[in-house]
Amino acid sequence: MRHVMLDLETWGTEPGCDIRSIGAVVFHPDNAFVEYETTFYRNVDGGEEIRGLKRDPRTVEWWENQSAEARAAFTDPVDLHEGLRDFSEWYAALGEPAEITFWCNGPHFDEVILKACYNACNLPVPWHYRAPRDFRTEMEGAGWPYVKFMGTAHNALDDAIHQARCVIRARQIRPAVVA
């Protein structure tokens, strides 16, 4: 089974908010392996004006106060619809959706926000409905082990890679329970 770690950079914290970027990486938590060559990253734009997605003024202000490195990651965006289609194609190339575990930060953040964007663009989500797993629950179960961050904070791909490395470390501390 393959595992995908997703991270979004967004313009809000609720489903229906616009997104800035999509980052994802394939990893194998039980084999302690990150497929650094199997990644996805797109900057996107056009959700607010074209698709009716929202931008929270507090989040817009928060982004204005982030590092120049974090903000520089958003150059050359593609249209949201195109970015979502690209992610769907990348995800489909990984195999059968029912055979891919889809990790993200919290059951009420990345997955539901991305799903709302797919709905706004009238596109089907590429992951299986039973695929999502919660990064935070995995980390809490292992006592939030420290893993040094490498890359730029608030870059969706760097964050996804870091989160994959964290799940690997958590599984080393507390192996997954198989029912």
C-alpha positions as CSV (number, residue, x, y, z in Angstrom):
1,M,0.0,0.0,0.0
2,R,1.2,3.5,-0.8
3,H,0.8,6.5,1.5
4,V,0.4,10.1,0.3
5,M,1.0,13.0,2.7
6,L,-0.9,16.2,1.6
7,D,-0.4,19.7,2.8
8,L,-2.2,22.8,1.6
9,E,-1.4,26.5,2.0
10,T,-4.7,28.3,2.2
11,W,-6.5,31.6,2.5
12,G,-8.6,30.5,5.4
13,T,-9.2,27.7,7.8
14,E,-12.7,26.6,6.8
15,P,-14.1,24.5,4.0
16,G,-14.9,26.9,1.2
17,C,-11.8,28.9,1.6
18,D,-9.5,29.5,-1.3
19,I,-6.1,27.8,-1.5
20,R,-2.6,29.0,-2.4
21,S,-0.8,25.8,-3.0
22,I,-1.0,22.0,-2.9
23,G,2.0,19.8,-1.9
24,A,2.1,16.1,-1.6
25,V,4.7,13.3,-1.3
26,V,4.5,9.5,-1.4
27,F,6.0,7.7,1.7
28,H,6.0,4.3,3.4
29,P,5.7,4.8,7.1
30,D,6.4,1.2,8.1
31,N,9.5,1.0,5.9
32,A,10.8,4.4,7.0
33,F,11.0,5.6,3.4
34,V,10.0,8.9,1.7
35,E,9.9,8.9,-2.1
36,Y,11.4,12.3,-2.5
37,E,11.2,11.8,-6.3
38,T,7.4,11.2,-6.1
39,T,6.1,14.6,-5.2
40,F,3.5,17.0,-6.3
41,Y,3.5,20.8,-6.0
42,R,1.4,23.5,-7.6
43,N,0.7,27.1,-6.7
44,V,-2.9,27.9,-7.6
45,D,-5.0,31.0,-8.0
46,G,-8.5,31.9,-9.3
47,G,-10.6,30.2,-6.6
48,E,-11.9,33.5,-5.1
49,E,-12.7,35.4,-8.2
50,I,-13.7,32.6,-10.5
51,R,-15.1,29.8,-8.2
52,G,-16.6,31.8,-5.3
53,L,-14.2,30.5,-2.7
54,K,-13.4,32.8,0.2
55,R,-10.4,34.6,1.6
56,D,-10.4,35.2,5.3
57,P,-9.0,38.8,6.0
58,R,-7.2,37.5,9.1
59,T,-5.4,34.8,7.1
60,V,-4.5,37.3,4.4
61,E,-3.0,39.5,7.1
62,W,-1.2,36.4,8.5
63,W,0.3,35.7,5.1
64,E,1.6,39.3,4.9
65,N,3.6,38.7,8.1
66,Q,5.2,35.4,7.0
67,S,8.8,35.1,5.8
68,A,9.9,36.3,2.4
69,E,10.9,32.7,1.6
70,A,7.4,31.4,2.4
71,R,5.7,34.1,0.3
72,A,8.2,33.5,-2.6
73,A,6.9,30.0,-3.0
74,F,3.7,31.3,-4.6
75,T,5.2,32.6,-7.8
76,D,3.7,31.5,-11.2
77,P,0.4,30.1,-10.0
78,V,-1.8,28.1,-12.3
79,D,-5.6,28.3,-12.4
80,L,-7.2,26.4,-9.5
81,H,-9.1,24.1,-11.9
82,E,-5.9,23.2,-13.7
83,G,-4.0,22.6,-10.5
84,L,-6.7,20.3,-9.2
85,R,-6.7,18.4,-12.5
86,D,-2.9,18.1,-12.3
87,F,-3.2,16.7,-8.7
88,S,-5.8,14.2,-9.8
89,E,-3.6,13.0,-12.6
90,W,-0.6,12.7,-10.3
91,Y,-2.7,10.8,-7.7
92,A,-4.3,8.5,-10.3
93,A,-0.8,7.5,-11.6
94,L,0.0,6.2,-8.1
95,G,-2.4,3.3,-8.4
96,E,-5.9,2.4,-7.4
97,P,-7.4,5.0,-5.0
98,A,-8.6,2.3,-2.6
99,E,-5.0,1.1,-2.3
100,I,-3.6,4.6,-1.3
101,T,-3.7,5.9,2.2
102,F,-4.3,9.7,2.1
103,W,-2.7,11.5,5.1
104,C,-3.3,15.2,6.0
105,N,-3.4,17.6,8.9
106,G,-6.6,17.0,10.9
107,P,-10.0,15.6,9.8
108,H,-11.3,19.1,9.4
109,F,-8.6,20.9,7.5
110,D,-6.7,19.8,4.4
111,E,-8.9,17.1,3.2
112,V,-12.2,18.9,3.6
113,I,-10.8,22.2,2.2
114,L,-9.4,20.5,-0.8
115,K,-12.7,18.6,-1.3
116,A,-14.6,21.9,-1.2
117,C,-12.2,23.2,-3.9
118,Y,-12.9,20.1,-6.1
119,N,-16.6,20.7,-5.6
120,A,-16.3,24.4,-6.5
121,C,-14.6,23.3,-9.8
122,N,-17.1,20.5,-10.4
123,L,-14.4,17.9,-10.3
124,P,-14.4,14.5,-8.6
125,V,-12.0,14.0,-5.7
126,P,-9.3,11.5,-6.6
127,W,-9.0,9.8,-3.3
128,H,-11.2,6.9,-2.0
129,Y,-13.6,8.0,0.7
130,R,-12.0,5.6,3.3
131,A,-8.4,6.7,2.5
132,P,-8.0,9.8,4.7
133,R,-5.9,9.5,7.9
134,D,-5.1,12.1,10.5
135,F,-1.5,13.2,10.9
136,R,-2.2,14.9,14.3
137,T,-3.8,11.8,15.8
138,E,-0.8,9.7,14.7
139,M,1.6,12.2,16.3
140,E,-0.4,12.5,19.5
141,G,-0.5,8.7,19.9
142,A,3.3,8.6,19.7
143,G,3.8,11.5,22.1
144,W,4.6,14.2,19.5
145,P,8.2,13.0,18.7
146,Y,10.6,15.7,17.6
147,V,11.7,15.6,13.9
148,K,13.9,18.4,12.7
149,F,12.3,20.5,10.0
150,M,14.1,20.8,6.7
151,G,13.0,23.3,4.1
152,T,10.8,26.4,4.2
153,A,8.0,26.6,6.7
154,H,4.6,27.2,5.1
155,N,5.8,25.7,1.8
156,A,3.2,23.0,1.1
157,L,5.7,20.5,-0.3
158,D,8.3,21.1,2.4
159,D,5.5,20.8,5.0
160,A,4.2,17.5,3.4
161,I,7.6,16.0,3.4
162,H,8.2,17.0,7.1
163,Q,4.8,15.5,8.1
164,A,5.6,12.3,6.3
165,R,8.9,12.1,8.1
166,C,7.1,12.7,11.4
167,V,4.6,9.8,10.8
168,I,7.6,7.6,10.0
169,R,9.2,8.6,13.4
170,A,5.8,8.1,15.2
171,R,5.5,4.6,13.7
172,Q,9.0,3.8,14.9
173,I,7.9,4.7,18.4
174,R,4.5,3.2,18.3
175,P,3.9,0.7,15.4
176,A,0.5,0.8,13.7
177,V,-2.2,-1.5,15.1
178,V,-3.4,-3.9,12.5
179,A,-7.0,-5.1,13.0
